[in-house]
Amino acid sequence: MQVGFLDLYNGVLSVRAERASLIAGNIANADTPGFKARDVAFGQALESELANPAAPGPAAEYRADGIVALDGNDVSLDGERIEAAQNADQISAAAAFLHQATADLITALRPNPSGN
């Protein structure tokens, strides 16, 4: 199956949105005893999304690199803020590319007013 750029960027934005939701949940539970931070592996999630867009969202995994506090929580607010900022930058970049690519496509499909 060949994937067009619209399918690809739909998948990218979908996975990035899911990741933003998980990061927001991690930040919201930063003070919850026993809470474990979750995230998605972007590459695997995108591959899964492109293979079957109708399937449920990517499976979230627990992060293994967090330092666990005495209450069992492993959320680092600074780390989550960095991840949120990087994810937001990637969403903006993908949306900007998609916007420009579709604008270029519309321009290319428009009839030439001079008839040349």
C-alpha positions in Angstrom: 0.0 0.0 0.0 1.3 3.4 -1.0 0.9 6.1 1.6 0.2 9.7 0.3 1.4 12.8 2.1 -2.2 13.5 3.3 -2.4 10.0 4.9 1.1 10.4 6.4 0.5 13.8 7.9 -2.9 12.7 9.2 -1.1 9.9 11.0 1.6 12.2 12.3 -0.9 14.7 13.7 -3.0 11.9 15.2 -0.1 10.3 17.0 1.2 13.8 18.1 -2.2 14.6 19.5 -2.4 11.3 21.4 1.1 12.1 22.8 0.1 15.6 23.9 -2.8 14.0 25.7 -0.6 11.6 27.5 1.9 14.3 28.5 -0.9 16.4 29.8 -2.1 13.5 31.9 1.4 13.0 33.3 1.6 16.6 34.3 -1.9 16.5 35.9 -0.8 13.5 38.0 2.6 14.8 39.0 1.5 14.7 42.7 -0.5 11.5 42.6 1.2 8.8 44.7 2.1 5.7 42.7 1.4 7.3 39.3 3.7 6.1 36.5 4.4 8.4 33.5 3.2 7.1 30.2 4.1 7.9 26.6 4.0 6.4 23.1 6.9 5.3 20.9 6.3 7.7 18.0 7.8 5.6 15.3 5.9 2.4 16.2 2.6 4.4 16.8 2.9 6.1 13.4 3.6 2.8 11.7 0.5 1.3 13.4 -1.6 4.3 12.5 -0.6 4.1 8.8 -1.3 0.4 8.7 -4.8 0.7 10.1 -6.2 4.2 10.6 -9.5 2.9 11.9 -7.9 1.0 14.8 -7.8 2.5 18.3 -5.1 4.9 19.1 -1.5 3.9 19.9 -0.9 1.8 23.0 0.7 3.9 25.7 3.7 2.5 27.5 5.2 3.3 30.9 8.4 5.3 30.8 11.3 3.3 32.1 13.8 6.1 32.6 12.0 8.1 35.4 13.4 8.5 38.9 10.8 7.2 41.3 10.0 9.4 44.3 9.3 8.0 47.8 5.6 8.0 47.0 6.1 5.9 43.9 5.5 8.7 41.4 8.0 8.9 38.6 6.8 12.1 36.8 9.4 14.8 36.3 7.6 18.1 35.8 10.6 19.6 34.1 11.0 16.6 31.8 7.3 16.6 30.9 7.4 20.4 30.1 10.3 19.7 27.8 8.5 16.8 26.1 5.4 19.0 25.8 7.3 21.8 24.1 9.1 19.5 21.7 5.8 17.7 20.8 4.1 21.1 20.3 6.9 22.2 18.0 6.5 19.0 16.0 2.8 19.5 15.7 3.3 23.0 14.5 5.9 21.9 11.9 3.6 19.1 10.6 0.6 21.4 10.4 2.7 24.1 8.6 4.0 21.6 6.1 0.5 20.2 5.5 -0.9 23.7 5.0 1.7 24.7 2.5 1.6 21.4 0.6 -2.2 21.6 0.2 -2.0 25.3 -0.8 0.6 24.3 -3.5 -1.7 21.5 -4.7 -4.7 23.8 -5.0 -2.6 26.3 -6.9 -1.4 23.6 -9.3 -4.9 22.4 -9.9 -6.3 25.9 -10.6 -6.9 26.6 -14.3 -4.5 29.1 -15.9 -6.5 32.3 -16.5 -4.4 33.3 -19.5 -5.0 29.9 -21.2 -1.4 29.1 -21.7 
